[in-house]
Amino acid sequence: MDDMWKEMRDAVGKLRDLFGLPPDFLGTLISEDDWSFVIKLHAFVESALTWSLEVHLQSVKLESFIARCDLSGGRTSKVECAISIGTVESDDVRFIRGLSKIRNRLAHNIRNVSFDLKKYLQAMSADEQGDFLTNAAAHFWEDSLSKAEKEVKKQEILSEPKKFLFWSAIQLIAFLVIRVDVFRLERELDATKRELLEEQLAHARLMLEDLKKESKA
């Protein structure tokens, strides 16, 4: 398990460096106050998804359009685009929408700068907490758990929500990076196959020309 999380952090580190973020960005992010944590985490997730879409769609003409799209919500959002090309899974989508919901609550009012994530969740109704668990904490929440197991997991997540949001983001971004790596390898393989087929086609054409000449001799 520890090796898996290390590989994920290494994958996320590639994107951190690509974006020109400080080497200790991930380490300091988790220790930020809750308002700064949510705003920065959301920005990192959105930047990662935007980058992933640009790579997969491979069109400079689309970059400015993608950048202007909302992260989630609506049929023209980045999330909907990612769903359509298969770069995110259902847990990723629920996490993004859950994180966006919290971020949107905070981003437009400076009075929320003292926001306390744990107190915010504790003040929620049971239904609202359920919404947080099945969306923002989707990577760690399983509907197949028994009632007793769900209660244990619920208390675990609500007692340290920041940690679960952080590792959900790490998992999502790592998978985006790995999927881009796979996409690029497949593209290189296709290019290699195409070059080989073109060589074989050129050779076959030469043979055909030679046969035509011989048949006329």
N, C-alpha and C positions, 0 to 999 in steps of 0.2 A: 504493500500500500504506500509506504514511504517513497519507494522508487518511482511509483506512478506519479505521485504529486511532484516529485523532483523533476521528472520529465515534462510535466505540465508547466512548471515554473520556468524551466529552460526554454520551452516553446514560447511562452509569454514574454520571456526576456528578449527574444529575437525581435518581437514587435515593439517592445519598449525602446530598444536601441534604434530601430527603424524610425520611430517617432521622435527620436532625440530627447527622450525623457531621462532624468537622472538615474544612475545605476541603482540607487537605493529607493527608487520610486515605489516599488511594491512593498518594501519593508516599512517605509514611513507611512504609506497609505492607510494601513490597518490601525495605526496609532493616531490618526487624525481625529479631530472632533467629528461627531456624527454628521453634521451638516456638510462639512468639507469632504468627508469620506463619501457620502452618497453622490454629491455633485461630481467629484473627480472620478469615482468608479463608473458612473453613468457615462461620462465623457470618454473614458477609456474604452468602454464596451462599444459605444457608438462609433468611435474612430476605428476600432478593430473590424466591426461589421462593414463599415464603409470601404475600408481597404480590401477586405475579402471580396466584396461585390465588384469592385473595380478590377481586381485580378481575374475573377471568373468571367466577367463580361468583356474584358479586354478591349475596351473602347475609350479612347481619350475623350471622344465627343460626349460620352455619357458621364464623365467624372463630375462636371459641375451640376448636372441634373441630380445625380445620386447624392451629392453633398447637400443639396437643398431639401431632400426628402426628410420627413420626420423619421425618427428611429422606429417607433411603433404606433399603431393606430391608423386606420384607414387603409384602403386598398392600394394606395400608392406609397406606402411606407417602405423603409429599408427591410423591415422584418418580412413583409409580404413578398418582396422581391427575393429575399434569401430563401423563403419557403418554396417559391416557384422554381428555383434552380437547385434546390436540395442541399444547401450548405448549412442549414440549421435543423434541429430536431424539435419535437414537441416540448421537451423539457426546457430547451434553450429559449423557445418562443415565450413560454410561460414566465420564465425568469426575467427576460427582457421587459415584458409587459408589467410584471410586478415591480421591478426596479424603477421603471419609468413612472409608474403611478406615484411612488414615494418621491422621486426626484421632482416631478411636476408640482407636487405639494410644496416643495422647499424653494424651488428656483426663482419664483416670481415675487417673493416677499422677504426682505432682509430681516424682518422680525423673527424669522425662523432660524436665524443663525445659531441660536442656542438649542436647537432641536436635539432631543434625546430619543434615540431609536427604540431603546428598550421600554421607556415609559410610554412612548407613542403606541407601541404594540400592546402593552399591558392595559391601556385605556380603551382598547378596541372591544367591540362586542365579539361574541363567540364566532359569529358568521364572518366578521371582518378578519379575525385571526385565521379562520379557515381559509379565507381568500389569500392571505399572505403566505400561508404554509403551502398551498397547492400551486401558487404562482411564483412569488419571489424566491421561495425555498424549494422549488420543484425538483432540483437536482438531488435533493436529500429526502424528499417526501414520497412515500409509496402508498397508494390507496389499498394495496393488497395486505397491508399490515393489519393485525388484529386490533380491536378497540384498545386493549391495554397497551400494545406496542405503539399505537398512534399517540396515546397520551404521554408516554415516555419520550417519544421523539418530539412531540409538540413542546414539552417543557425544556428539552435540550436546546431546541432551536430558539425559542423565545427568551431563554436565559442568556444566549450569546448570538443574537441575530446578526451582528456585524460580521462575525467570523463566517457565518454561513453565506452571507451575501458575498463576502470576499472570495471564498473558495468556489462559489457558483460562478462568479465572473472569471476566475482563473481557469476553471474547467471549460467554460464557453469559449474564451479567447484561445486557449490552447488547442481546442478542437478546430477552430477556424484556421489557425496557423497550420496545423497538420493537414487539414483538408486542402489548403492551398498548396502545400508541399506535394501532396498526392496528385493534385490537378496538374501541377507543373511537370512532374515526372511522366504522367500519362501523355501530356502534350509533347514532351521530348521524345517519348517512345513512338508516338504517332508520326512525328517528323522523321525519325530514323527509319521507320517502316516505309514512309512515303518516298524517302530518298532511295531506299533499296528497291522499291517497286519501280521507280522512275529509271533506275539503272537497268533493271531487268527488261523494262519496256523498250528502252533505247537499244539494248542488245538484241531483243526480238525483232525490232524494226530493221536493224542492220542485217540480221539473218534473212529476213523476208526480202530485202532488196537484193542480197546476194543470190537468193534462190531465183528471183525474177530474172536476174542477169544470166544465170546459168541456164534457165529454161529457154532463153532466147538465143543462146549461143549455138 
